[in-house]
C-alpha cells in the first residue's frame, strides 16, 4: 500500500475528489492532508473526510525538517499538490524525487509560474485569445511549473467563454483525470 499526502491552500475540491477516488483502493491510501491556510474550506472537507489534517507554515515548509519528520511518521510515499500555492523547497523535491505530483490549470509551459493559479490563469488565457486550454499534471522540480509533464488534457474555448465557464471546463478535466493519473503514475513507478 502506497501512502500519499495531499497539499492544498484553497477549497479542496480536488483533494476531496482524490480522497473519494482512493477510499476503497487496495494500492493507494490518502493518509494525510496538509494546508498552509487555516481559513480554507479544505479544513472543513478534511474533517468530513476523516483524514488527518496538518497545518504547515511557509517557514516549516522551507526548512523541511519538521515537515519531513511528520511525513515520515505517516510513512508518506508520495506528495500530491492540489491547489497548494507555496513553492516546494529544493530539500523536499530532492527527498521525494519524482514522487511529488502537481496539477496546473493550463497547458504548460503556457501560463505557469509564480502567481499563475486559478482565475489568474483563466483570465490570462482569455486575454490572449487562446483557442484551447486544459490541465497539466506534472512532477515537481525546483522551478514553478517546470517539472516533467505526466499528462495534458485539452478543452476548446468558445467565442463567448468567460473566466467562470472556462473554470468549469478545467475543473471537469481535473476531476476526470487527476486521481486516475496519480494512480497510474504510482503503479507504473512500482512495477
C-alpha positions as CSV (number, residue, x, y, z in Angstrom):
1,X,0.0,0.0,0.0
2,X,1.4,3.4,-1.1
3,X,0.6,6.2,1.2
4,X,0.0,9.8,-0.1
5,X,-0.2,13.2,1.4
6,X,-2.2,15.8,-0.4
7,X,-1.4,19.5,0.0
8,X,-3.8,22.4,-0.8
9,X,-4.4,26.0,0.0
10,X,-8.0,26.6,-1.2
11,X,-11.4,25.0,-1.2
12,X,-10.0,21.4,-1.5
13,X,-12.4,20.2,-4.2
14,X,-9.6,18.3,-6.0
15,X,-8.5,16.8,-2.6
16,X,-11.9,15.6,-1.8
17,X,-12.1,14.0,-5.2
18,X,-8.8,12.3,-4.7
19,X,-9.8,11.0,-1.2
20,X,-13.1,9.7,-2.6
21,X,-11.3,8.0,-5.5
22,X,-8.8,6.1,-3.3
23,X,-11.2,5.4,-0.5
24,X,-11.6,1.7,-1.4
25,X,-8.2,1.3,-3.1
26,X,-6.0,-1.7,-2.0
27,X,-3.0,0.0,-3.6
28,X,-3.1,3.7,-2.5
29,X,-4.2,5.4,0.6
30,X,-4.7,9.2,1.3
31,X,-3.1,9.3,4.7
32,X,-2.6,13.0,5.4
33,X,-3.9,16.4,4.2
34,X,-1.6,19.4,4.6
35,X,-2.5,23.1,4.2
36,X,-1.0,26.4,4.9
37,X,-4.4,28.2,5.1
38,X,-6.3,27.7,8.3
39,X,-9.3,29.6,6.9
40,X,-9.6,27.5,3.7
41,X,-12.7,25.3,3.1
42,X,-10.2,22.5,2.8
43,X,-10.2,22.4,6.7
44,X,-14.0,21.6,6.7
45,X,-13.6,19.0,3.9
46,X,-10.7,17.2,5.8
47,X,-12.9,16.9,8.9
48,X,-15.7,15.5,6.8
49,X,-13.4,13.0,5.1
50,X,-11.9,11.9,8.4
51,X,-8.3,12.3,7.0
52,X,-5.7,13.7,9.5
53,X,-5.1,17.4,8.8
54,X,-1.8,19.2,9.4
55,X,-1.2,23.0,9.2
56,X,2.2,23.9,7.8
57,X,3.8,27.4,7.8
58,X,5.9,28.7,5.0
59,X,8.9,28.6,7.4
60,X,8.3,24.9,8.2
61,X,7.9,24.1,4.6
62,X,11.1,25.8,3.6
63,X,13.3,24.3,6.4
64,X,11.5,21.0,5.7
65,X,12.9,19.4,9.0
66,X,9.6,19.3,11.0
67,X,7.6,18.6,7.9
68,X,9.9,15.8,6.9
69,X,9.5,14.2,10.3
70,X,5.7,14.5,10.1
71,X,5.6,12.9,6.6
72,X,7.9,10.1,7.8
73,X,5.7,9.5,10.8
74,X,2.8,8.9,8.4
75,X,5.1,6.8,6.1
76,X,4.3,9.0,3.2
77,X,5.5,7.7,-0.2
78,X,4.1,10.4,-2.5
79,X,3.1,14.1,-2.1
80,X,0.3,15.4,-4.3
81,X,-0.2,19.1,-4.8
82,X,-3.8,20.1,-5.5
83,X,-4.0,23.9,-5.4
84,X,-1.1,24.3,-3.0
85,X,0.2,27.8,-3.6
86,X,3.6,27.7,-1.8
87,X,6.7,26.8,-3.7
88,X,8.1,23.4,-2.7
89,X,11.7,23.8,-1.4
90,X,14.6,22.0,-3.1
91,X,15.2,19.8,0.0
92,X,11.7,18.4,-0.3
93,X,12.0,18.0,-4.1
94,X,15.2,16.0,-3.6
95,X,13.8,13.9,-0.8
96,X,10.7,13.0,-2.8
97,X,12.4,12.9,-6.2
98,X,9.8,12.1,-8.9
99,X,7.3,11.5,-6.1
100,X,5.7,15.0,-5.9
101,X,2.9,15.4,-8.4
102,X,1.2,18.7,-9.2
103,X,-1.8,19.8,-11.3
104,X,-1.8,23.1,-13.1
105,X,-4.9,24.7,-14.8
106,X,-3.3,25.4,-18.2
107,X,-1.3,23.7,-20.9
108,X,2.2,24.2,-19.6
109,X,4.6,25.8,-20.4
110,X,2.0,28.4,-21.1
111,X,0.6,30.4,-18.2
112,X,2.8,28.8,-15.5
113,X,5.0,30.3,-12.8
114,X,4.6,32.4,-9.7
115,X,1.2,33.9,-9.2
116,X,-0.4,31.8,-12.0
117,X,-3.1,29.8,-10.4
118,X,-6.9,29.6,-10.6
119,X,-8.7,32.6,-12.1
120,X,-5.4,34.3,-12.8
121,X,-4.6,31.6,-15.3
122,X,-8.0,31.6,-16.9
123,X,-8.0,35.4,-17.3
124,X,-4.6,35.3,-19.0
125,X,-5.7,32.5,-21.4
126,X,-8.8,34.5,-22.4
127,X,-7.0,37.8,-22.6
128,X,-4.6,36.2,-25.1
129,X,-7.4,34.9,-27.2
130,X,-6.3,31.3,-26.9
131,X,-8.5,28.7,-28.7
132,X,-7.8,26.0,-26.2
133,X,-6.7,25.5,-22.6
134,X,-6.6,22.5,-20.4
135,X,-4.7,20.9,-17.5
136,X,-1.2,19.7,-17.0
137,X,-0.2,17.1,-14.4
138,X,3.5,17.1,-13.8
139,X,6.3,16.1,-11.5
140,X,7.6,18.9,-9.3
141,X,11.1,20.2,-9.6
142,X,12.8,23.2,-8.1
143,X,11.1,25.6,-10.5
144,X,7.5,26.7,-10.6
145,X,5.5,24.6,-13.1
146,X,8.6,23.3,-15.0
147,X,8.7,19.6,-13.9
148,X,8.4,16.7,-16.4
149,X,4.9,16.5,-17.8
150,X,3.0,13.3,-17.0
151,X,-0.3,14.2,-18.8
152,X,-2.0,17.0,-20.5
153,X,-5.7,17.2,-21.4
154,X,-7.2,20.0,-23.6
155,X,-10.5,21.7,-23.8
156,X,-11.6,24.2,-26.5
157,X,-12.5,27.8,-25.8
158,X,-15.7,29.1,-27.2
159,X,-16.2,32.6,-28.6
160,X,-18.3,33.7,-25.6
161,X,-16.1,31.9,-23.0
162,X,-15.9,33.6,-19.5
163,X,-13.5,33.0,-16.7
164,X,-16.3,31.1,-14.8
165,X,-17.2,28.9,-17.8
166,X,-13.6,28.1,-18.5
167,X,-13.0,27.3,-14.8
168,X,-15.9,24.8,-15.0
169,X,-14.3,23.1,-18.0
170,X,-10.9,22.9,-16.3
171,X,-12.5,21.5,-13.1
172,X,-14.2,18.8,-15.1
173,X,-10.9,17.8,-16.6
174,X,-9.2,17.8,-13.2
175,X,-12.0,15.6,-11.7
176,X,-11.8,13.2,-14.6
177,X,-8.1,12.8,-14.9
178,X,-6.2,13.8,-11.8
179,X,-6.9,10.8,-9.5
180,X,-6.5,8.3,-12.4
181,X,-3.2,9.9,-13.4
182,X,-1.9,9.8,-9.8
183,X,-2.9,6.1,-9.6
184,X,-1.3,5.2,-13.0
185,X,1.9,7.1,-12.2
186,X,2.3,5.4,-8.8
187,X,1.5,1.9,-10.1
188,X,3.9,2.4,-13.1
189,X,6.7,3.5,-10.8
190,X,6.2,0.5,-8.6
191,X,6.5,-2.0,-11.4
